[in-house]
Amino acid sequence: MNIKVVAGLIVIVAGIVLSAVNFIDSNVEYGDFADAQRIGKRIQVKGEWVRDQESFFDAGKAQFIFYMKDDAGVVRKVVLEGAKPNNFELATSVVAKGKIDGEAFHASEVLTKCPSKYEGDSASVQKTL
């Protein structure tokens, strides 16, 4: 076989393998802290920030630490690798992507859901009707 054809096939196969690995890594399922503890791999946990427990940024380790309550009512310490997400204080719910390591949930990413500025007060909407 021609060396160019063999080299081309190797590049194509390598691309397919890398694409499959990236797809598997990005396919993260939803669950709660109990699911994360049980399966021991990367998972998305939806919940809310527990505002009455401490949250802070550890500049030495570049970590944002806060407490989160999942949909099952379990509260756990969350350690985010990086800075506090934008609009964190306004968040109505939080999704943390990561896995359990010891007593804490170590997140590589935290997404926040904030109230929409386009949602009106239902009482004021009724007055205009």
Secondary structure, DSSP 8 states (H G I E B T S, - for coil): --HHHHHHHHHHHHHHHHHHHHHHHH---EE-HHHHHHH-S-EEEEEEE-TTS--EEETTTTEEEEEEEETTS-EEEEEEESS--TTGGG-SEEEEEEEEETTEEEEEEEEEE---TT---HHHHHHH-
